Amino acid sequence: MTGRSSEEPEYPRWRTSPVLATLVLLGWYAAVAAAFAAVSYGLSDVTPDDCTGFCLSDRQGAALVGVVMGVPAFLVSGLLLVGTTTRDPRPPAVSAGTTAAIPAFVAAVLAMCVAAQYAG
């Protein structure tokens, strides 16, 4: 006797596959990075002539902003994925991975706004 009533549904401990949810997250993150790279590729790659010291072209600056904002977004997404799949192990892997990708979307939009503001 396990002590469970016959009316209580038995859920498997991991209906959501953490590996599949991680693959969904990586797929979304790759899509966001590809979109950001496509937008950044359209920026100028010419460094200003009158610049002294540490100078970046618009494209290099956009890439730097993308890395500075993208890496923390990826870490937050990973933590959100762990929290989503361990808190309630029953959500589908696609929705868990997509939910965890939200910080990457927000970071990409903010990085594009910052890059567009400084692009001449």
C-alpha positions in Angstrom: 0.0 0.0 0.0 1.5 3.4 -1.0 -1.1 5.5 0.9 -2.4 7.2 -2.3 -6.0 7.4 -3.0 -7.3 6.0 -6.2 -8.6 9.4 -7.3 -5.3 11.1 -7.2 -3.7 11.2 -10.7 -0.2 9.9 -10.9 2.1 12.2 -12.8 5.5 11.2 -13.8 8.2 13.2 -12.0 9.6 14.7 -15.2 7.0 15.0 -17.9 9.0 18.0 -19.2 12.3 16.9 -20.6 14.9 19.4 -19.4 17.1 18.5 -22.4 14.3 19.2 -24.8 13.4 22.5 -23.0 17.1 23.5 -23.2 17.1 22.7 -26.9 14.1 24.9 -27.4 15.7 27.7 -25.5 18.9 27.4 -27.5 16.9 27.5 -30.7 15.2 30.7 -29.7 18.5 32.2 -28.6 20.1 31.3 -31.9 17.2 32.9 -33.8 17.6 36.1 -31.7 21.3 36.2 -32.2 20.9 35.6 -36.0 18.4 38.5 -36.2 20.7 40.8 -34.2 23.7 39.8 -36.4 21.6 40.5 -39.6 20.7 44.0 -38.3 24.3 44.7 -37.2 25.7 43.6 -40.5 23.8 46.5 -42.1 25.7 49.1 -40.0 28.8 50.8 -41.2 32.2 49.1 -40.6 34.2 52.4 -41.0 36.1 53.7 -38.0 35.9 57.6 -37.8 39.2 59.2 -38.9 39.2 61.9 -36.3 38.9 59.4 -33.4 41.8 59.1 -30.9 42.1 56.3 -28.3 39.6 53.5 -28.2 37.5 53.7 -31.4 34.9 51.3 -32.7 32.9 51.3 -35.9 29.1 51.2 -35.7 29.2 47.5 -36.4 31.8 46.8 -33.8 30.0 48.9 -31.3 26.7 47.0 -32.0 28.6 43.7 -31.6 30.0 44.8 -28.2 26.6 45.9 -27.0 25.1 42.6 -28.2 27.7 40.6 -26.2 27.4 42.8 -23.1 23.6 42.4 -23.1 23.4 39.0 -24.6 25.5 37.0 -22.2 23.6 38.1 -19.0 20.3 37.5 -20.9 21.5 34.0 -21.6 22.4 33.3 -18.0 19.0 34.7 -16.8 17.3 32.5 -19.4 19.1 29.5 -18.1 18.1 30.2 -14.5 14.5 30.8 -15.6 14.5 27.5 -17.5 15.7 25.7 -14.4 13.1 27.4 -12.3 10.4 26.6 -14.8 11.1 23.0 -15.1 11.9 22.2 -11.5 9.0 24.2 -9.9 6.3 22.5 -12.0 7.5 19.5 -13.9 4.4 19.2 -15.9 4.5 22.1 -18.5 5.4 21.1 -22.1 9.0 21.5 -23.0 8.2 23.9 -25.8 6.4 26.3 -23.5 9.1 26.1 -20.8 11.9 26.8 -23.3 9.9 29.7 -25.0 9.1 31.2 -21.6 12.8 31.0 -20.6 13.7 32.8 -23.9 11.9 36.0 -23.0 15.0 37.7 -21.4 16.8 37.1 -24.7 14.1 38.8 -26.7 14.1 41.8 -24.3 17.9 42.1 -24.3 18.0 41.9 -28.2 15.4 44.7 -28.5 17.2 46.9 -26.0 20.6 46.2 -27.6 19.2 47.1 -31.0 17.8 50.3 -29.6 21.1 51.2 -28.1 23.0 50.3 -31.2 20.6 52.3 -33.4 20.9 55.4 -31.1 24.7 55.5 -31.5 24.8 54.5 -35.2 25.5 57.6 -37.2 
